[in-house]
Amino acid sequence: MKERLDLLPQLFSEIPAEDRESARLTFAISDRIYDLMTERGSSKKQFADALGRRPSEITKWLSGQHNFTISTLTMLSTFFGKSIIKV
């Protein structure tokens, strides 16, 4: 087991810095959306219904694997009345 843990830093170092940062930002955005959604006390279904979206789309957003457009981020910021990202 220790040998496998020793491989982790090596594996991470092989991932280009740009890809690591992209993943970090994508997960930060999905975490922010989740936090704002739960602040409202909304389930994924309630959130999806309020936005006119399918619950599966919300699941994708919260997975950390969705490539958000500026338009979607703007719509979400407007919906929540709070920033999703800060530039």
C-alpha positions in Angstrom: 0.0 0.0 0.0 2.8 2.4 0.9 4.3 1.9 -2.6 1.1 3.0 -4.2 0.9 6.1 -2.0 4.5 6.9 -3.0 3.4 6.9 -6.7 0.8 9.6 -6.2 3.1 12.6 -6.2 4.8 11.2 -9.3 1.5 10.7 -11.1 0.3 14.2 -10.2 3.6 15.8 -11.3 3.0 14.2 -14.8 -0.3 16.1 -15.2 0.4 19.5 -16.9 -0.1 22.5 -14.6 -2.7 24.0 -16.9 -4.8 20.8 -16.7 -4.5 20.7 -12.9 -5.6 24.3 -12.6 -8.5 23.8 -15.0 -9.7 20.8 -12.9 -9.3 22.9 -9.7 -11.4 25.8 -11.1 -14.0 23.5 -12.5 -14.5 21.8 -9.1 -14.5 25.2 -7.4 -17.3 26.4 -9.6 -19.4 23.3 -9.1 -18.8 23.5 -5.3 -20.0 27.2 -5.4 -23.1 26.2 -7.3 -23.8 23.4 -4.8 -23.3 25.7 -1.8 -25.6 28.3 -3.2 -28.2 25.7 -4.1 -28.1 24.2 -0.6 -28.2 27.7 1.0 -31.6 28.1 -0.7 -32.6 24.6 0.6 -33.2 23.4 -2.9 -32.9 19.8 -4.0 -31.4 19.1 -7.5 -34.9 18.6 -8.8 -36.2 21.8 -7.3 -33.2 23.7 -8.6 -33.6 22.2 -12.1 -37.3 23.0 -12.1 -36.6 26.6 -11.1 -34.2 27.0 -14.0 -36.2 25.1 -16.5 -33.5 22.5 -16.8 -33.4 18.7 -16.5 -32.1 17.3 -13.2 -29.5 15.3 -15.2 -28.0 18.6 -16.3 -27.8 19.8 -12.7 -26.0 16.5 -11.8 -23.5 17.2 -14.6 -22.9 20.7 -13.4 -22.3 19.5 -9.8 -20.0 16.7 -11.0 -17.1 19.0 -11.6 -16.9 17.8 -15.2 -19.0 20.4 -17.0 -17.4 23.1 -19.1 -19.4 26.2 -18.2 -20.0 29.0 -20.6 -20.0 32.6 -19.6 -23.7 32.7 -20.5 -24.5 29.9 -18.1 -22.4 31.4 -15.3 -24.2 34.8 -15.8 -27.6 33.1 -15.7 -26.6 31.3 -12.5 -25.2 34.5 -10.9 -28.4 36.3 -11.7 -30.6 33.5 -10.4 -28.8 33.3 -7.1 -28.2 37.1 -6.8 -24.5 36.3 -6.0 -21.3 35.8 -8.0 -20.4 32.3 -9.1 -16.8 33.4 -9.9 -14.7 36.5 -9.2 -12.3 37.9 -11.7 
